Structures are given as C-alpha cells and as structure tokens.
Amino acid sequence: MKRLLSVCLATMGLGVLLLVTGCDALAVTDVGYVTGQARKYSRLVCEKKFGEADEFFFPNMVWQAYNGPKVSGQAGIDAFRASLGSIQNMDTFYFYVHGKEKLDHERVVLDVTMQAHCVVNSMTMVYDNTVWRAKMLWVRTDTATWKIGGIFETTGRVKADPPKDIKPL
C-alpha cells in the first residue's frame, strides 16, 4: 500500500512539474499550444489544403518577404500563399522551430526555418529543398484561439539542406 501511495505521489509530482515547466507535448502553455497549431498548419500546407490552412491566419495578418514590402490583410494572406505556390515542384512543406518566445499575454513568436521539399525529377529521384528563415507572430484572438498574425522572412529563399540538429514539426 505504501508503494502504491509513493507511485501515485511521484506521478502527481511529475504532472505538476510538467504543468509548471510548460511541456510543449501537453500544450498546457500558450507557447505549447501555438507550436501545436504551427504543426497543424504545416501539415495542411504539406497536403496542399490551402483553404483549410487559411483558417489559421488572423484577418489582418502581415507578410513580409525578405527585404520586401509589408503586405497586410487578405492581400498579405494571398501573397504569402502565392509565394508558396510559386515554389516549383513543391512536394512537402515543413517548419523547423529554432526558438519560441512569449512576448506578452497576446503574442507568441516562433523563430522557424521553412522548408519546401521539391521533386525535381521523380524518374531519376532528384530532389532539392528551398529553405528560408522567418519569424512567425501568433496572436491570441480569444481565450483559446491563436492565429498567425505575421510572417516576417528574415533570409532569402535558397536551395539548401534543412537544419540537421532539429526535427521538423
């Protein structure tokens, strides 16, 4: 009986520790929830379900290509989506999260690498990747909803390998 009580207390202690530290896997924190939402968004883009993916955008979303002008609202959403659509032979799409920062109660920023995996020639199995870094601003729209409020590309899009030291979302 003492052993069972000890196991129960240890399990409860671990649960409290996870809640306090904010384990992303459980999404008990805003940052964890946003990371999960970014994973869902990435999956929808990968599956080319752009209509469903658009539901993740805040109506006044701002997109800025590297060294480009800021475009906001529906025009920003359309421009970002068109920029993804212009990547030739895109097969899959991934985010790699390098850093997460909660700016305040209403905003979380993810520092990401975006990767468009492209099939150059499926017959000869030639593939490449278009990768770029960006800051993704997520904004709280109500108590339990977060939307993409901005995507600010911090590097140009280049043909390169994705990061090796972290796994994609």
Secondary structure, 3 states (H helix, E strand, C coil): CHHHHHHHHHHHHHHHHHHHHCCCCCCCCHHHHHHHHHHHHHHHHHCCCHHHHHHHEEEEEEEECCCCCEEECHHHHHHHHHHHHCCCCEEEEEEEEEEEEEEECCEEEEEEEEEEEEEEECCCCEEEEEEEEEEEEEEEEECCEEEEEEEEECCCCEECCCCCCCCCC
